[in-house]
Amino acid sequence: MTAPLYQIDDPAFSNLIVGSAALDLLHTGCRWAEGPVWFDDLQCLLFSDIPNQRILRWAADATGGGCTSTFRQPSNFSNGQTRDRQGRLVTCEHGLRRLIRTEADGSITVLADSYQGKRLNSPNDVVVHSDGSIWFTDPTYGILSDYEGYQTTPEQPVRGVYRVDGATGEINRVVDDFCQPNGLAFSADERTLYIADSGASHDGAKPRHIRAFDVAGGKLSHDRVFAVIDAGIPDGIRTDMTGNLWSSAADGVHCFAPDGHRLGKILVPEAVANLTFGGPRRNRLFITATSSLYAVYLTTTGAQRP
């Protein structure tokens, strides 16, 4: 008997999924797959395999399948990635504890590696605002052991969330009270920033929720808990054009309505770390899950930056 692909908690979830769609296994053989970022102009996806110190490139073909090659190795234990307003790759590196940008000629520009004279913990995930600012989380996962980075003692007094000004490069800490800030995503209109707290990864009593903040003038306000994950922890998160939020979890991908109630789940056979929308119509959800890269078609599309 084939295991079900979906768990429908609200009938509205049926309008977001394609009942006949399959969960496509696109690649396997990773140690911890993370950091998917879609390149529409190249019809390819980059994603991280953190412990193996590599960034992989999956290139689509006309059938929806594709092939995987190595984009960068060693990758300095790269984790979350995105593209900036000019289409350049922006990457969080656990190993060198920094946020970098890959220029068009392949050279590397360091965007952030310290704050107030102390080294960052291990930048984890990153998003870009339409004003050019870059926002990233800085938990301690990359310095807890030698598996996803290099074990050491944190220099920062907190595990913060930071904003890099797009014009000046100035770095400011915008949130400082997370246990382990992880994935983050703007709403389609960029008025809300969602940030996952995955503190329960190492202590079941710690948070496993997603918080929401109002965004204005490069600052955050009106902090509230948006949703709680009931299986594992929230890691990578994304939003779609209709205001729903899609979160990684231990049993797959959880989808939440704009008011925070869960609509349903995409059930994945491996614990999910991250996800992103891609494909020619941005209606294909790419999922990095432990050792593998999966994808499934939806009826909704990923949030486009204005």
Residue pairs with C-beta under 8 A, 6 or more apart in sequence:
3 267
3 269
4 267
5 21
5 22
5 23
5 266
5 267
5 296
6 13
6 17
6 19
6 264
6 265
6 266
6 267
7 264
7 265
7 267
8 14
8 263
8 264
9 262
9 263
9 264
9 265
10 257
10 261
10 262
10 263
10 264
12 257
12 263
13 255
13 263
13 264
15 299
16 240
16 244
16 255
16 263
16 264
16 298
16 299
16 300
17 264
17 266
17 298
17 299
18 296
18 297
18 298
18 299
21 296
21 297
21 298
22 296
23 266
23 268
23 294
23 295
23 296
24 64
24 65
24 294
24 295
24 296
25 292
25 293
25 294
26 58
26 65
26 66
26 68
26 286
26 292
26 293
26 294
26 295
27 56
27 58
27 68
27 292
27 293
28 291
28 292
28 293
29 291
29 292
30 49
30 52
30 56
30 288
30 290
30 291
30 292
30 293
31 49
31 50
31 51
31 52
31 291
32 49
32 50
32 51
32 148
32 273
32 290
32 291
33 47
33 48
33 49
33 273
33 274
33 288
33 289
33 290
33 291
33 292
33 293
34 47
34 48
34 49
34 50
34 79
34 80
34 236
34 273
34 274
34 288
35 46
35 47
35 48
35 50
35 55
35 78
35 79
35 80
35 81
35 91
35 92
35 125
35 274
35 288
36 45
36 46
36 47
36 81
36 236
36 274
36 275
36 276
36 278
36 286
36 287
36 288
36 293
37 45
37 46
37 47
37 81
37 82
37 83
37 89
37 276
38 44
38 45
38 276
38 277
38 278
38 279
38 282
38 286
39 45
39 46
39 83
39 87
40 278
40 280
40 282
41 87
42 59
43 59
43 60
43 280
44 57
44 58
44 59
44 60
44 66
45 57
45 58
45 60
45 276
45 278
45 286
45 293
46 55
46 56
46 57
46 58
46 71
46 81
46 89
47 55
47 56
47 58
47 81
47 274
47 286
47 288
47 293
48 54
48 55
48 56
48 75
48 78
48 79
48 80
48 81
48 288
49 55
49 56
50 77
50 78
50 79
50 94
50 148
51 77
51 147
51 148
52 73
53 73
53 74
53 75
53 76
53 77
53 95
54 70
54 71
54 72
54 73
54 74
54 75
55 70
55 71
55 72
55 73
55 75
55 78
55 81
55 91
56 68
56 69
56 70
56 71
56 293
57 68
57 69
57 70
57 71
58 66
58 67
58 68
58 293
59 66
59 67
59 68
59 69
60 66
60 279
61 67
68 293
72 78
74 95
75 93
75 95
76 93
76 94
76 95
76 96
77 93
77 94
77 95
77 142
77 148
77 149
78 91
78 92
78 93
78 94
78 95
79 91
79 92
79 93
79 94
79 122
79 123
79 124
79 125
79 142
79 148
80 91
80 92
80 123
80 124
80 125
80 126
80 136
80 137
80 183
80 236
80 274
81 89
81 90
81 91
81 92
81 126
82 89
82 90
82 126
82 127
82 128
83 89
83 90
83 128
84 90
84 101
84 128
84 132
84 134
85 128
85 130
85 132
85 166
85 305
88 101
88 102
88 103
88 104
89 101
89 102
90 99
90 100
90 101
90 102
90 111
90 126
90 128
90 134
91 99
91 100
91 101
91 102
91 126
92 99
92 122
92 123
92 124
92 125
92 126
92 136
93 99
93 100
93 123
94 122
94 123
94 124
94 141
94 142
94 143
94 148
94 149
95 142
95 149
95 150
96 113
97 113
97 119
97 120
97 121
97 122
97 123
97 142
97 143
97 149
98 110
98 111
98 112
98 113
98 120
98 123
99 110
99 111
99 112
99 113
99 120
99 123
99 126
99 134
99 136
99 164
100 108
100 109
100 110
100 111
101 108
101 109
101 111
102 108
103 109
111 134
111 164
111 169
112 120
112 123
112 136
112 162
112 164
112 171
113 119
113 120
114 120
115 156
115 160
115 162
115 171
115 173
118 155
118 156
119 155
119 156
120 138
120 155
120 156
121 138
121 139
121 140
121 142
121 143
121 154
121 155
121 156
121 159
122 138
122 139
122 140
122 141
122 142
122 143
122 148
122 149
123 136
123 137
123 138
123 142
124 136
124 137
124 138
124 139
124 141
124 142
124 181
124 182
124 183
125 136
125 137
125 182
125 183
125 184
125 236
125 274
126 134
126 135
126 136
126 137
126 184
127 134
127 135
127 136
127 184
127 185
127 186
127 193
128 134
128 135
128 305
129 135
129 166
129 186
129 190
129 215
129 305
130 190
130 305
130 306
131 166
131 218
132 165
132 166
132 167
133 163
133 164
133 165
133 166
133 218
134 163
134 164
134 166
135 161
135 162
135 163
135 164
135 174
135 184
135 193
136 161
136 162
136 164
136 184
137 160
137 161
137 162
137 178
137 181
137 182
137 183
137 184
137 195
138 156
138 159
138 160
138 161
138 162
138 181
139 159
139 178
139 180
139 181
139 182
139 198
140 154
140 159
140 180
141 148
141 149
141 180
141 201
142 148
142 149
142 150
143 149
143 150
143 151
143 152
143 153
143 154
144 151
144 202
145 151
158 173
158 176
158 177
158 178
159 178
159 179
159 180
159 181
160 173
160 174
160 175
160 176
160 178
160 181
161 173
161 174
161 175
161 176
161 178
161 181
161 184
161 195
162 171
162 172
162 173
162 174
163 171
163 172
163 174
163 218
164 170
164 171
165 171
165 172
165 218
172 218
174 218
174 219
174 220
175 181
175 195
175 213
175 220
175 223
178 195
178 197
178 199
178 207
179 197
179 198
179 199
179 206
179 207
180 197
180 198
180 199
180 201
180 202
180 206
181 195
181 196
181 197
182 195
182 196
182 197
182 198
182 233
182 234
182 235
182 236
183 195
183 196
183 234
183 235
183 236
183 237
183 247
183 248
183 274
184 193
184 194
184 195
184 196
184 237
185 193
185 194
185 237
185 238
185 239
185 245
185 303
186 192
186 193
186 194
186 215
186 239
186 303
186 305
187 193
187 194
187 239
187 243
187 303
188 239
188 240
188 241
188 243
188 303
188 304
189 306
190 215
190 305
190 306
191 214
191 215
191 216
192 212
192 213
192 214
192 215
193 212
193 213
193 215
193 220
194 210
194 211
194 212
194 213
194 226
194 237
194 239
194 245
195 210
195 211
195 213
196 209
196 210
196 211
196 233
196 234
196 235
196 236
196 237
196 247
197 206
197 207
197 208
197 209
197 210
197 211
197 234
198 207
198 208
198 233
198 234
198 235
199 206
199 207
199 208
199 233
200 206
200 207
200 208
200 233
201 233
208 228
208 229
208 232
208 233
208 234
209 225
209 226
209 227
209 228
209 229
209 234
210 225
210 226
210 227
210 228
210 229
210 234
210 237
210 245
210 247
210 256
211 223
211 224
211 225
211 226
212 222
212 223
212 224
212 225
212 226
212 260
213 220
213 221
213 222
213 223
214 220
214 221
214 222
226 245
226 256
226 260
227 234
227 245
227 247
227 254
227 256
227 260
227 261
227 262
229 247
229 249
229 254
230 249
231 249
231 250
231 251
231 254
232 249
232 250
232 251
232 271
233 249
233 250
234 247
234 248
234 249
235 247
235 248
235 272
235 273
235 274
236 247
236 248
236 272
236 273
236 274
236 275
236 276
236 288
237 245
237 246
237 247
237 248
237 275
238 245
238 246
238 275
238 276
238 277
238 302
238 303
239 245
239 246
239 302
239 303
240 246
240 277
240 298
240 300
240 301
240 302
240 303
241 300
241 301
241 302
241 303
241 304
242 300
243 257
243 258
244 255
244 256
244 257
244 258
244 263
244 300
245 255
245 256
245 258
246 253
246 254
246 255
246 256
246 275
246 285
247 253
247 254
247 255
247 256
248 272
248 273
248 274
248 275
248 287
249 265
249 271
249 272
250 271
250 272
251 265
251 267
251 268
251 271
252 265
252 266
252 267
252 268
252 272
253 265
253 266
253 268
253 272
253 275
253 285
253 287
254 262
254 264
254 265
255 262
255 263
255 264
255 265
255 266
256 262
256 263
257 263
266 285
266 287
266 296
268 287
268 289
268 294
269 289
270 289
270 290
270 291
270 292
271 289
271 290
272 287
272 288
272 289
272 290
273 288
273 289
273 290
274 287
274 288
275 285
275 286
275 287
275 288
276 285
276 286
276 302
277 283
277 284
277 285
277 286
277 301
277 302
277 303
278 284
278 286
278 302
279 295
279 297
281 301
282 301
282 302
282 304
283 297
283 298
283 299
283 300
283 301
283 302
284 295
284 296
284 297
284 298
285 295
285 296
285 297
285 298
286 293
286 294
286 295
287 293
287 294
287 295
287 296
